[in-house]
Amino acid sequence: MDEKAKKQILLRLSPKLWEELVKWSEDEFRSINGQIEYLLTEAVNKHKKGKK
């Protein structure tokens, strides 16, 4: 898969989780999309390290 090509997905979140993610993304000067992508990348990297 081309790293520059982004896959679009539909993501359903509770209103409470959405608000928490908005606040967190603002604290870290990221868009909400950028924050979600960052968190998912961190989780995947942590998972990979745990498998070694």
C-alpha positions in Angstrom: 0.0 0.0 0.0 1.3 3.4 -0.9 2.2 5.3 2.3 1.0 8.6 0.9 -2.4 7.3 0.0 -4.7 7.5 2.9 -7.6 5.1 3.5 -10.9 6.7 4.4 -13.0 5.0 7.0 -16.3 5.7 8.8 -15.8 5.8 12.5 -18.6 5.9 15.0 -17.8 7.4 18.4 -19.8 8.2 21.5 -20.4 11.9 22.0 -18.4 11.7 25.3 -15.4 10.1 23.6 -15.6 12.6 20.7 -15.5 15.5 23.2 -12.5 14.1 25.0 -10.6 13.5 21.8 -11.4 17.1 20.6 -10.0 18.5 23.9 -6.9 16.3 23.7 -6.2 17.1 20.0 -6.5 20.8 20.8 -4.0 20.4 23.7 -1.5 18.8 21.3 -2.2 21.2 18.4 -3.4 18.5 16.1 -6.6 18.1 14.1 -9.0 15.5 15.4 -8.1 13.3 12.5 -4.4 13.8 13.1 -4.9 12.9 16.8 -6.8 9.7 16.1 -4.2 8.7 13.5 -1.4 9.4 16.0 -3.1 7.4 18.8 -3.8 4.4 16.5 -0.1 4.5 15.2 1.1 4.6 18.8 -1.1 1.6 19.7 0.0 -0.4 16.7 3.7 0.3 17.5 3.2 -0.7 21.2 1.4 -3.9 20.1 4.3 -4.8 17.7 6.9 -4.3 20.5 4.9 -6.6 22.8 5.0 -9.4 20.3 8.8 -9.5 20.1 
